[in-house]
Amino acid sequence: MFKNLFIIAFLIANISIAQQPKGKIVGKIVDATNNQPLYFASISILKNQNAKDSLVGGVSTTETGIFILNNLPMGKLTLKISFIGYQSISQLVELTENTLNLGIIKLSPDATLLKEVQVKAEKDGISMGMDKRVFNVGKSLTSVGGTAEALLRNVPTISMDESGNPTLRNMATTIYINGKPTQLTLAQIPANQIESVEVISNPSARYDASTSGGIVNLVLKKNRKTGYNGTASVGVGNNARYDASLNLDYHEGKWNVTALYNMNSTKNPLNGYVNRTNSVNGIPTSYFNQSTNISLDNIFNNGRLAVDYMPNKYNTFSVAGNIVGGKFNTSTNQKYEYRNAENLITSYGGRTTQPQNAYTNIGAEFDWKRTFTKKGRELSLVTSFTRNNVSNAADWLTTTQNANGSNQAGFPEKDKITGRQIGSQYLAQLDYIHPINDSTKIEMG
């Protein structure tokens, strides 16, 4: 009976961690000349960080011209609104915990004729394609020192469930990396290696039939500048959070080499408690008290080396290898006590859990891409091999004592859990794309 009561109390001890307050912006975009709503106008939110603007959110308007931006950081932000053929708007807004309603915003047609244009700009935060939406997140604040899970929480149209799994239109999605399925979880993918996120809501024949719920394709960074380039960063956060990354690039002539490394470590202490009073007709009959201390011990390392060879402007051969490894452990220490109506201890005990979970993932890729003079027409060969090794182990110690300190029958109870998952994944796929016009194309895969 005491064991059952302990299990019930253990389930009751859920810990709720308050998140930082998030802001919300709503509004409507219309044509200034006829007040008609503008469909698919782009709205981007940027935050100034170290004298540079970083994308922290974005969305497109609905058919009625309405837009809603959720999960935005507090403080001063820059709102940018753009639509093809109209003058763009940029304005400073300040978010509080209350929803900011911008009302109706009117865009005026852009009738200015330019004699000479010199373009110096970065990629738009959002771009729309025939079959996908692309969110450029390479310079987003959430890509610094975090994981892909945290990054996707700030990508419009993607929802995350309580387990950290992405959904599109309330349907589970499949995670791809560089157009290939992966055995890694979002928590094992460093965000600062991601250049853009492609949201494919209606996968074509090029993708596996099991991806009917949609695909989220994470495109990793790759060098585009000629010569040698490199970046290095080190981050320190609260709750013993550390991260470091290194990106080295070489691009000369027909060769392009990219090397990426990332380390992320988190030790996050959490505390919780339960104090329960049982009573009959308002008179206390017994008491139950429980305290819980949780300590996260998570660390992962991610390394990738990719080489591209371009013998001519139509052919690109790519080979890449990556290795990921780390551990995700949650240690817990619980203490509890039962007291009678006189508030005297009748029994007490505790449970400690020490997990030893680790994983490794290695992968190799070879790709070939053939383009043609007609824009959008291409033939590609995609191959990959990945091997995943995950161990699940933990030591459990449960104690239950009487009020005089003697052990109850069957205690202390020691349990050891062991388990391992090993799996390999092979992929070989040949795809062909042939555009017919701006809105129609043939895909075979």
C-alpha positions as CSV (number, residue, x, y, z in Angstrom):
1,M,0.0,0.0,0.0
2,F,2.8,2.4,0.9
3,K,4.5,1.6,-2.4
4,N,1.3,2.5,-4.3
5,L,0.9,5.7,-2.3
6,F,4.5,6.6,-3.1
7,I,3.9,6.0,-6.9
8,I,0.8,8.2,-6.8
9,A,2.7,11.0,-5.0
10,F,5.6,10.6,-7.4
11,L,3.2,11.2,-10.3
12,I,1.6,14.2,-8.6
13,A,5.0,15.9,-8.2
14,N,5.0,17.7,-11.6
15,I,7.2,20.7,-11.8
16,S,6.0,23.7,-13.7
17,I,8.8,26.0,-14.9
18,A,7.7,29.6,-15.7
19,Q,8.8,30.8,-19.1
20,Q,9.9,34.2,-19.9
21,P,7.0,36.4,-20.9
22,K,6.4,36.6,-24.6
23,G,4.7,39.4,-26.6
24,K,2.1,39.3,-29.3
25,I,1.4,41.6,-32.3
26,V,-1.7,41.6,-34.4
27,G,-2.8,43.8,-37.3
28,K,-4.3,44.0,-40.8
29,I,-2.6,45.0,-44.1
30,V,-4.7,46.7,-46.9
31,D,-4.1,48.5,-50.1
32,A,-4.1,52.3,-49.5
33,T,-5.9,53.1,-52.7
34,N,-8.9,50.7,-52.4
35,N,-8.7,49.3,-48.8
36,Q,-8.6,45.7,-50.2
37,P,-6.7,43.2,-48.0
38,L,-3.3,42.2,-49.2
39,Y,-2.8,38.4,-49.2
40,F,0.7,37.0,-48.5
41,A,2.3,40.3,-47.5
42,S,5.5,39.6,-45.5
43,I,5.9,40.8,-41.9
44,S,9.2,40.5,-40.2
45,I,10.2,41.3,-36.6
46,L,13.9,42.2,-35.9
47,K,15.7,42.9,-32.6
48,N,18.8,45.0,-32.4
49,Q,21.7,43.0,-30.9
50,N,25.3,44.2,-30.9
51,A,24.5,47.0,-33.4
52,K,22.9,44.4,-35.8
53,D,19.3,43.5,-36.5
54,S,18.5,39.8,-36.0
55,L,15.3,38.1,-37.1
56,V,13.2,37.0,-34.2
57,G,9.8,36.3,-35.9
58,G,7.9,36.5,-39.1
59,V,4.7,35.6,-40.8
60,S,2.6,36.2,-43.9
61,T,-0.9,37.7,-44.0
62,T,-4.0,35.6,-44.5
63,E,-6.5,36.0,-47.3
64,T,-8.2,38.7,-45.2
65,G,-4.9,40.6,-44.7
66,I,-4.7,39.7,-41.0
67,F,-1.4,38.7,-39.4
68,I,-0.6,37.4,-35.9
69,L,2.9,37.2,-34.4
70,N,3.3,35.2,-31.3
71,N,6.2,34.4,-28.9
72,L,8.0,37.6,-29.4
73,P,10.6,39.0,-26.9
74,M,9.7,41.9,-24.7
75,G,11.1,45.4,-25.4
76,K,11.8,47.5,-28.5
77,L,11.6,45.7,-31.9
78,T,11.6,46.8,-35.5
79,L,8.5,45.8,-37.6
80,K,9.0,45.5,-41.3
81,I,6.2,45.0,-43.8
82,S,6.8,44.4,-47.5
83,F,4.7,43.3,-50.5
84,I,5.7,43.2,-54.2
85,G,4.7,46.4,-56.0
86,Y,4.1,48.3,-52.8
87,Q,6.2,50.6,-50.7
88,S,7.7,48.8,-47.7
89,I,7.1,50.0,-44.1
90,S,9.5,49.9,-41.2
91,Q,8.6,51.1,-37.7
92,L,9.7,50.8,-34.2
93,V,7.4,49.0,-31.7
94,E,7.7,48.3,-28.0
95,L,6.2,45.1,-26.6
96,T,4.8,44.5,-23.2
97,E,2.9,41.6,-21.8
98,N,-0.3,43.0,-23.4
99,T,-1.1,42.2,-27.0
100,L,-0.1,45.0,-29.3
101,N,-2.8,45.7,-31.8
102,L,-1.6,47.8,-34.8
103,G,-5.0,48.0,-36.4
104,I,-5.2,48.6,-40.1
105,I,-1.9,49.4,-41.9
106,K,-2.1,50.7,-45.4
107,L,0.5,50.1,-48.0
108,S,0.8,52.5,-51.0
109,P,1.7,51.2,-54.5
110,D,5.2,51.9,-55.5
111,A,5.2,53.8,-58.8
112,T,8.7,55.1,-58.6
113,L,10.9,54.5,-61.6
114,L,14.6,53.9,-60.8
115,K,17.3,54.9,-63.3
116,E,20.1,53.1,-61.5
117,V,20.0,50.6,-58.7
118,Q,22.8,49.3,-56.5
119,V,21.6,46.4,-54.4
120,K,23.3,45.8,-51.0
121,A,21.0,43.7,-48.9
122,E,20.7,40.4,-47.0
123,K,18.2,37.6,-47.7
124,D,14.6,38.2,-46.8
125,G,13.5,36.5,-43.6
126,I,10.8,34.7,-45.5
127,S,10.6,33.6,-49.1
128,M,7.7,31.7,-50.8
129,G,8.2,29.0,-53.4
130,M,5.9,26.9,-55.5
131,D,6.1,24.0,-53.1
132,K,7.6,25.3,-49.9
133,R,8.2,28.3,-47.7
134,V,11.8,29.1,-46.7
135,F,12.7,30.9,-43.5
136,N,16.2,32.2,-43.4
137,V,17.3,31.8,-39.7
138,G,21.1,31.9,-40.1
139,K,21.3,35.2,-38.2
140,S,18.4,34.7,-35.8
141,L,19.1,35.3,-32.1
142,T,17.6,31.9,-31.3
143,S,20.3,30.2,-33.4
144,V,23.0,31.3,-31.0
145,G,23.9,28.6,-28.5
146,G,20.6,26.7,-28.8
147,T,19.3,23.6,-30.5
148,A,17.0,23.1,-33.5
149,E,14.1,22.5,-31.1
150,A,14.4,26.1,-29.7
151,L,14.9,27.5,-33.2
152,L,11.7,25.9,-34.6
153,R,9.6,27.4,-31.8
154,N,10.2,30.8,-33.5
155,V,9.5,29.7,-37.1
156,P,6.0,30.7,-38.3
157,T,3.5,27.9,-39.2
158,I,5.3,25.4,-37.1
159,S,3.9,24.3,-33.7
160,M,5.8,22.3,-31.1
161,D,4.1,19.8,-28.8
162,E,5.0,19.3,-25.1
163,S,7.6,16.6,-26.1
164,G,9.4,19.0,-28.5
165,N,8.1,17.5,-31.7
166,P,7.1,19.8,-34.6
167,T,3.7,19.7,-36.2
168,L,2.1,21.3,-39.2
169,R,-1.7,21.8,-39.3
170,N,-1.9,19.6,-36.2
171,M,-0.2,16.7,-38.0
172,A,3.2,15.2,-37.1
173,T,6.0,16.2,-39.5
174,T,9.2,14.5,-40.7
175,I,12.5,16.1,-40.0
176,Y,15.0,16.2,-42.9
177,I,18.6,17.6,-43.0
178,N,19.8,18.8,-46.3
179,G,16.9,17.0,-48.0
180,K,17.5,13.7,-46.3
181,P,15.7,11.9,-43.4
182,T,17.7,11.9,-40.2
183,Q,17.8,9.7,-37.0
184,L,18.8,12.7,-34.9
185,T,16.3,14.4,-32.6
186,L,15.9,18.2,-32.7
187,A,17.6,18.5,-29.3
188,Q,20.7,16.9,-30.9
189,I,21.0,19.4,-33.8
190,P,22.8,22.7,-33.0
191,A,20.9,25.7,-34.2
192,N,23.9,27.7,-35.2
193,Q,24.7,25.2,-38.0
194,I,21.3,25.9,-39.7
195,E,21.1,28.4,-42.5
196,S,17.4,28.1,-43.3
197,V,14.3,26.1,-42.6
198,E,12.2,24.8,-45.4
199,V,8.5,24.1,-44.6
200,I,7.0,21.7,-47.1
201,S,3.4,21.2,-46.3
202,N,2.5,19.0,-49.3
203,P,5.5,16.8,-50.1
204,S,5.7,15.7,-53.8
205,A,6.8,12.4,-55.3
206,R,10.5,13.2,-54.4
207,Y,9.8,12.4,-50.8
208,D,8.9,9.3,-48.8
209,A,5.2,8.4,-48.9
210,S,5.2,8.3,-45.1
211,T,5.7,12.1,-44.9
212,S,2.1,12.9,-45.6
213,G,2.0,15.2,-42.6
214,G,4.6,17.5,-44.0
215,I,8.4,18.0,-43.9
216,V,10.6,20.4,-42.1
217,N,13.9,20.4,-43.9
218,L,16.9,22.0,-42.1
219,V,19.4,23.4,-44.6
220,L,22.9,23.5,-43.0
221,K,25.3,26.4,-43.6
222,K,27.7,26.2,-46.5
223,N,30.4,28.6,-47.6
224,R,29.6,30.9,-50.5
225,K,32.6,33.3,-50.4
226,T,35.8,32.9,-52.3
227,G,38.9,32.2,-50.3
228,Y,39.3,31.3,-46.6
229,N,36.6,32.1,-44.1
230,G,36.0,31.2,-40.6
231,T,34.0,32.0,-37.4
232,A,34.3,30.9,-33.8
233,S,32.1,31.6,-30.9
234,V,31.8,30.8,-27.2
235,G,28.7,31.3,-25.1
236,V,28.0,31.2,-21.3
237,G,24.5,31.3,-19.9
238,N,22.6,31.0,-16.6
239,N,22.0,27.5,-15.1
240,A,25.5,26.4,-16.1
241,R,24.9,26.5,-19.8
242,Y,27.9,26.6,-22.1
243,D,28.4,26.3,-25.9
244,A,31.1,26.7,-28.4
245,S,31.2,26.5,-32.2
246,L,33.7,26.7,-35.0
247,N,33.1,27.1,-38.7
248,L,35.9,27.0,-41.2
249,D,35.4,27.4,-45.0
250,Y,37.5,27.2,-48.1
251,H,36.3,28.1,-51.6
252,E,38.6,28.3,-54.5
253,G,38.0,27.4,-58.2
254,K,36.2,24.1,-58.5
255,W,36.5,23.2,-54.8
256,N,34.5,24.1,-51.8
257,V,35.2,22.8,-48.3
258,T,33.1,23.4,-45.1
259,A,34.0,22.2,-41.6
260,L,31.6,22.7,-38.7
261,Y,31.9,21.8,-35.0
262,N,29.6,22.6,-32.1
263,M,29.5,21.8,-28.4
264,N,26.6,22.4,-26.1
265,S,26.3,21.7,-22.4
266,T,23.5,22.3,-19.9
267,K,23.2,21.7,-16.2
268,N,19.9,23.0,-15.1
269,P,18.9,22.6,-11.4
270,L,15.2,22.4,-10.8
271,N,13.3,22.2,-7.5
272,G,9.7,21.3,-6.6
273,Y,7.6,20.3,-3.7
274,V,4.2,18.9,-2.7
275,N,2.5,19.6,0.7
276,R,-0.8,17.9,0.9
277,T,-3.4,17.8,3.8
278,N,-6.0,15.1,3.9
279,S,-9.1,16.0,5.9
280,V,-12.6,14.8,6.7
281,N,-15.3,17.4,7.2
282,G,-12.6,20.1,7.4
283,I,-10.7,18.2,10.1
284,P,-7.1,17.2,9.1
285,T,-6.5,13.4,9.3
286,S,-3.1,13.1,7.8
287,Y,-0.3,15.0,5.9
288,F,2.0,14.2,3.0
289,N,5.1,16.3,2.2
290,Q,7.5,15.7,-0.7
291,S,10.5,17.6,-2.1
292,T,12.1,17.0,-5.4
293,N,15.5,18.1,-6.7
294,I,16.3,17.6,-10.4
295,S,19.6,18.2,-12.1
296,L,20.0,18.0,-15.9
297,D,23.4,16.8,-17.2
298,N,23.2,17.3,-21.0
299,I,26.1,17.6,-23.4
300,F,26.5,16.9,-27.1
301,N,29.2,17.4,-29.7
302,N,28.5,17.7,-33.4
303,G,31.1,17.7,-36.2
304,R,30.6,17.8,-39.9
305,L,33.0,18.0,-42.9
306,A,31.6,18.6,-46.5
307,V,33.5,18.8,-49.8
308,D,32.0,20.0,-53.1
309,Y,33.6,19.6,-56.5
310,M,32.2,21.5,-59.5
311,P,34.0,20.4,-62.7
312,N,31.7,22.8,-64.7
313,K,28.8,25.1,-64.1
314,Y,26.2,22.3,-64.6
315,N,27.6,19.5,-62.3
316,T,28.3,19.4,-58.6
317,F,29.6,16.4,-56.7
318,S,29.4,16.5,-52.9
319,V,30.7,14.2,-50.2
320,A,30.2,14.7,-46.5
321,G,30.6,13.0,-43.2
322,N,29.3,13.8,-39.7
323,I,29.5,12.5,-36.2
324,V,27.3,13.4,-33.2
325,G,27.7,12.2,-29.7
326,G,26.7,13.1,-26.2
327,K,24.4,12.3,-23.2
328,F,21.0,13.5,-22.0
329,N,20.6,12.6,-18.3
330,T,18.1,13.8,-15.7
331,S,19.1,13.0,-12.1
332,T,16.4,13.2,-9.4
333,N,16.5,13.1,-5.6
334,Q,13.1,12.9,-3.9
335,K,12.3,12.8,-0.1
336,Y,8.9,12.3,1.4
337,E,7.2,11.8,4.7
338,Y,3.7,10.8,6.0
339,R,2.3,12.4,9.1
340,N,-0.7,11.6,11.2
341,A,-3.5,13.9,12.4
342,E,-1.2,15.1,15.3
343,N,1.5,16.0,12.7
344,L,3.8,13.2,13.9
345,I,5.8,11.3,11.3
346,T,4.5,7.8,10.6
347,S,6.8,6.9,7.8
348,Y,9.3,8.5,5.5
349,G,11.7,7.7,2.6
350,G,13.0,8.8,-0.7
351,R,14.0,7.8,-4.2
352,T,17.2,8.7,-6.2
353,T,17.6,8.2,-9.9
354,Q,20.9,8.2,-11.6
355,P,20.7,7.7,-15.4
356,Q,23.6,6.9,-17.7
357,N,22.2,7.6,-21.1
358,A,24.5,8.3,-24.1
359,Y,24.2,8.2,-27.9
360,T,26.4,8.4,-31.0
361,N,25.4,9.0,-34.6
362,I,27.7,8.7,-37.6
363,G,26.8,9.4,-41.2
364,A,28.2,9.6,-44.7
365,E,26.7,11.2,-47.8
366,F,27.4,11.4,-51.5
367,D,25.4,13.6,-53.8
368,W,25.4,14.6,-57.5
369,K,23.4,17.5,-58.9
370,R,23.0,18.3,-62.6
371,T,21.5,21.6,-63.6
372,F,20.5,22.8,-67.1
373,T,20.3,26.0,-69.0
374,K,16.6,26.2,-68.2
375,K,16.1,27.6,-64.7
376,G,14.7,25.2,-62.2
377,R,15.4,22.1,-64.3
378,E,17.7,19.6,-62.5
379,L,18.6,16.0,-62.0
380,S,20.0,14.9,-58.7
381,L,21.3,11.8,-57.0
382,V,21.1,11.6,-53.2
383,T,22.7,8.9,-51.1
384,S,23.4,8.6,-47.4
385,F,24.2,6.2,-44.6
386,T,23.7,6.8,-40.9
387,R,24.1,4.6,-37.9
388,N,22.6,5.4,-34.5
389,N,23.6,3.9,-31.2
390,V,21.5,4.9,-28.1
391,S,22.0,3.5,-24.6
392,N,19.3,3.8,-21.9
393,A,20.5,2.9,-18.4
394,A,19.6,4.1,-14.9
395,D,20.1,3.1,-11.2
396,W,17.0,3.5,-8.9
397,L,17.2,3.4,-5.2
398,T,13.9,3.6,-3.2
399,T,13.8,3.7,0.6
400,T,10.8,3.6,3.0
401,Q,11.3,3.7,6.8
402,N,9.0,3.5,9.8
403,A,8.8,6.4,12.3
404,N,11.5,4.6,14.4
405,G,13.9,4.5,11.5
406,S,13.5,0.7,10.7
407,N,13.1,-0.3,7.1
408,Q,9.7,-1.4,5.9
409,A,9.4,-4.8,4.3
410,G,11.0,-5.0,0.8
411,F,13.1,-1.8,1.3
412,P,15.5,-0.5,0.4
413,E,14.7,-1.5,-3.2
414,K,17.5,-1.2,-5.8
415,D,16.6,-1.4,-9.5
416,K,18.9,-1.2,-12.5
417,I,17.5,-0.4,-15.9
418,T,19.5,-1.2,-19.0
419,G,18.7,-0.9,-22.7
420,R,20.2,-0.1,-26.0
421,Q,18.9,0.8,-29.5
422,I,21.1,0.4,-32.6
423,G,19.9,1.2,-36.0
424,S,21.2,1.9,-39.5
425,Q,19.5,3.9,-42.2
426,Y,20.4,3.8,-46.0
427,L,19.1,6.1,-48.6
428,A,19.6,6.2,-52.4
429,Q,17.3,8.4,-54.5
430,L,17.3,9.8,-58.0
431,D,15.1,12.9,-58.6
432,Y,14.2,14.9,-61.7
433,I,12.5,18.3,-61.8
434,H,11.2,19.9,-65.0
435,P,9.4,23.2,-64.8
436,I,6.6,23.9,-67.3
437,N,5.8,27.5,-66.3
438,D,5.9,29.7,-63.3
439,S,3.2,27.8,-61.5
440,T,3.6,24.2,-62.9
441,K,6.4,21.7,-62.8
442,I,6.9,18.0,-63.1
443,E,8.7,16.1,-60.3
444,M,9.8,12.5,-60.4
445,G,11.6,10.6,-57.7
